[in-house]
Amino acid sequence: MITTLPRKKRRLTPTPVGLAVPLHLDDELFKAGYDHGLQSNQLTNFKASFRAGFRSAKQELRETRRREGILTFPARGKLVLR
């Protein structure tokens, strides 16, 4: 008879970000903008609540990269002198 041990499920523990949605913004649009900002670099909805969530996500990503020591290098380009 073969017995197997139960697998441990790996669950991510939520990390509190410390964001507070201002009262004058729409909570659902803010959350949608925040989620979109974590996944994309282009702003698609220009409503104020969505934009605020998008900016918050980008700011959080920048701070996380700095804490982890990830450097961002300057854009690469060509310079042609004549």
Backbone as CSV, one residue per row, in Angstrom:
resi,resn,N_x,N_y,N_z,CA_x,CA_y,CA_z,C_x,C_y,C_z
1,MET,0.834,-1.180,0.000,0.000,0.000,0.000,0.880,1.246,0.000
2,ILE,0.597,2.176,-0.895,1.369,3.407,-1.011,0.588,4.533,-0.342
3,THR,1.269,5.238,0.516,0.620,6.392,1.162,1.359,7.651,0.748
4,THR,0.630,8.688,0.604,1.235,9.970,0.255,0.953,10.972,1.357
5,LEU,1.922,11.806,1.562,1.750,12.853,2.552,0.979,14.009,1.923
6,PRO,0.140,14.656,2.690,-0.593,15.795,2.125,0.371,16.929,1.786
7,ARG,0.140,17.559,0.660,0.976,18.669,0.226,0.622,19.930,1.009
8,LYS,1.643,20.659,1.308,1.407,21.948,1.945,1.073,22.956,0.867
9,LYS,0.014,23.664,1.066,-0.361,24.697,0.103,0.397,25.969,0.441
10,ARG,1.059,26.502,-0.566,1.752,27.766,-0.374,0.772,28.896,-0.626
11,ARG,0.606,29.683,0.369,-0.286,30.832,0.236,0.499,32.096,0.484
12,LEU,0.288,33.039,-0.360,0.947,34.319,-0.166,0.273,35.072,0.959
13,THR,1.082,35.670,1.775,0.499,36.473,2.845,0.336,37.900,2.345
14,PRO,-0.803,38.491,2.567,-1.020,39.856,2.076,-0.110,40.834,2.808
15,THR,0.433,41.760,2.052,1.295,42.786,2.622,0.529,44.098,2.651
16,PRO,0.377,44.676,3.817,-0.337,45.958,3.860,0.473,47.034,3.157
17,VAL,-0.173,47.747,2.282,0.511,48.752,1.486,0.443,50.111,2.170
18,GLY,-0.590,50.344,2.907,-0.728,51.611,3.607,-1.376,52.696,2.772
19,LEU,-2.153,52.299,1.772,-2.846,53.280,0.943,-4.219,53.563,1.519
20,ALA,-4.563,54.809,1.533,-5.908,55.198,1.946,-6.549,55.927,0.768
21,VAL,-7.720,55.492,0.379,-8.416,56.127,-0.736,-9.073,57.403,-0.211
22,PRO,-8.728,58.554,-0.783,-9.365,59.795,-0.340,-10.879,59.743,-0.528
23,LEU,-11.594,60.462,0.320,-13.056,60.397,0.313,-13.678,60.941,-0.958
24,HIS,-13.000,61.857,-1.649,-13.598,62.459,-2.846,-13.415,61.579,-4.092
25,LEU,-12.762,60.412,-3.962,-12.548,59.529,-5.099,-13.475,58.330,-5.035
26,ASP,-13.778,57.772,-6.188,-14.599,56.569,-6.287,-13.734,55.360,-5.940
27,ASP,-14.140,54.617,-4.933,-13.354,53.497,-4.413,-13.118,52.416,-5.475
28,GLU,-14.148,52.063,-6.229,-14.026,51.005,-7.239,-13.088,51.407,-8.376
29,LEU,-13.215,52.654,-8.835,-12.332,53.127,-9.899,-10.885,53.225,-9.419
30,PHE,-10.687,53.635,-8.166,-9.346,53.712,-7.607,-8.691,52.332,-7.588
31,LYS,-9.433,51.329,-7.120,-8.897,49.962,-7.065,-8.615,49.419,-8.465
32,ALA,-9.491,49.727,-9.405,-9.274,49.278,-10.783,-8.020,49.939,-11.363
33,GLY,-7.831,51.214,-11.088,-6.646,51.915,-11.549,-5.384,51.378,-10.902
34,TYR,-5.460,51.040,-9.621,-4.300,50.484,-8.913,-3.914,49.132,-9.515
35,ASP,-4.899,48.274,-9.728,-4.620,46.962,-10.331,-4.045,47.115,-11.736
36,HIS,-4.592,48.044,-12.502,-4.108,48.276,-13.861,-2.670,48.806,-13.841
37,GLY,-2.369,49.661,-12.871,-1.036,50.217,-12.749,0.015,49.180,-12.397
38,LEU,-0.371,48.134,-11.688,0.567,47.061,-11.359,0.868,46.188,-12.567
39,GLN,-0.036,46.153,-13.536,0.113,45.252,-14.671,0.537,45.938,-15.960
40,SER,0.329,47.229,-16.081,0.551,47.897,-17.356,1.288,49.225,-17.154
41,ASN,1.854,49.739,-18.220,2.524,51.034,-18.164,1.732,52.129,-18.847
42,GLN,0.592,51.812,-19.416,-0.195,52.806,-20.134,-1.501,53.081,-19.419
43,LEU,-1.762,54.336,-19.224,-3.005,54.768,-18.609,-4.115,54.712,-19.653
44,THR,-5.192,53.992,-19.359,-6.246,53.813,-20.346,-7.524,54.571,-20.005
45,ASN,-7.745,54.852,-18.744,-8.947,55.550,-18.318,-8.491,56.854,-17.667
46,PHE,-9.058,57.974,-18.072,-8.553,59.253,-17.606,-9.420,59.904,-16.535
47,LYS,-10.274,59.122,-15.894,-11.053,59.662,-14.782,-10.128,59.863,-13.590
48,ALA,-10.436,60.831,-12.753,-9.540,61.219,-11.662,-9.276,60.066,-10.696
49,SER,-10.296,59.298,-10.359,-10.120,58.202,-9.404,-9.227,57.112,-9.981
50,PHE,-9.418,56.787,-11.236,-8.614,55.765,-11.901,-7.160,56.228,-11.991
51,ARG,-6.960,57.501,-12.364,-5.602,58.055,-12.465,-4.888,58.031,-11.129
52,ALA,-5.607,58.354,-10.052,-4.999,58.361,-8.718,-4.558,56.955,-8.321
53,GLY,-5.368,55.956,-8.614,-4.990,54.572,-8.329,-3.800,54.132,-9.152
54,PHE,-3.779,54.529,-10.413,-2.671,54.198,-11.305,-1.368,54.799,-10.792
55,ARG,-1.415,56.079,-10.412,-0.210,56.741,-9.886,0.246,56.109,-8.582
56,SER,-0.687,55.719,-7.733,-0.325,55.077,-6.466,0.385,53.752,-6.706
57,ALA,-0.085,52.996,-7.680,0.552,51.715,-8.001,1.966,51.941,-8.523
58,LYS,2.143,52.920,-9.393,3.472,53.194,-9.937,4.425,53.658,-8.841
59,GLN,3.933,54.462,-7.916,4.758,54.916,-6.807,5.144,53.743,-5.903
60,GLU,4.209,52.869,-5.637,4.487,51.693,-4.814,5.514,50.783,-5.492
61,LEU,5.398,50.589,-6.803,6.375,49.774,-7.529,7.770,50.383,-7.445
62,ARG,7.879,51.708,-7.586,9.171,52.379,-7.483,9.794,52.180,-6.111
63,GLU,8.995,52.351,-5.062,9.501,52.186,-3.698,9.918,50.749,-3.432
64,THR,9.160,49.791,-3.954,9.507,48.377,-3.772,10.821,48.053,-4.462
65,ARG,11.007,48.568,-5.667,12.266,48.327,-6.385,13.447,48.943,-5.649
66,ARG,13.260,50.127,-5.107,14.349,50.768,-4.353,14.708,49.948,-3.116
67,ARG,13.695,49.474,-2.402,13.944,48.660,-1.199,14.693,47.388,-1.537
68,GLU,14.361,46.776,-2.676,14.992,45.523,-3.069,16.316,45.736,-3.785
69,GLY,16.691,46.979,-4.030,17.972,47.269,-4.654,17.994,47.086,-6.156
70,ILE,16.836,47.101,-6.787,16.773,46.965,-8.238,17.002,48.334,-8.855
71,LEU,18.002,48.406,-9.709,18.336,49.679,-10.333,17.622,49.823,-11.667
72,THR,17.278,51.033,-12.006,16.742,51.290,-13.339,17.815,52.033,-14.114
73,PHE,18.127,51.552,-15.263,19.164,52.135,-16.080,18.566,53.150,-17.035
74,PRO,19.365,54.132,-17.468,18.837,55.119,-18.406,18.465,54.488,-19.738
75,ALA,17.560,55.128,-20.432,17.128,54.616,-21.738,18.317,54.603,-22.694
76,ARG,18.335,53.626,-23.533,19.425,53.474,-24.488,19.061,54.175,-25.792
77,GLY,19.980,54.908,-26.332,19.698,55.615,-27.576,20.957,55.848,-28.363
78,LYS,20.783,56.345,-29.561,21.925,56.629,-30.437,22.095,58.134,-30.554
79,LEU,23.326,58.530,-30.626,23.643,59.922,-30.832,24.458,60.022,-32.119
80,VAL,23.953,60.741,-33.079,24.635,60.879,-34.367,25.085,62.328,-34.500
81,LEU,26.384,62.511,-34.612,26.936,63.851,-34.812,27.467,63.957,-36.240
82,ARG,27.160,65.050,-36.885,27.661,65.264,-38.246,28.408,66.562,-38.328
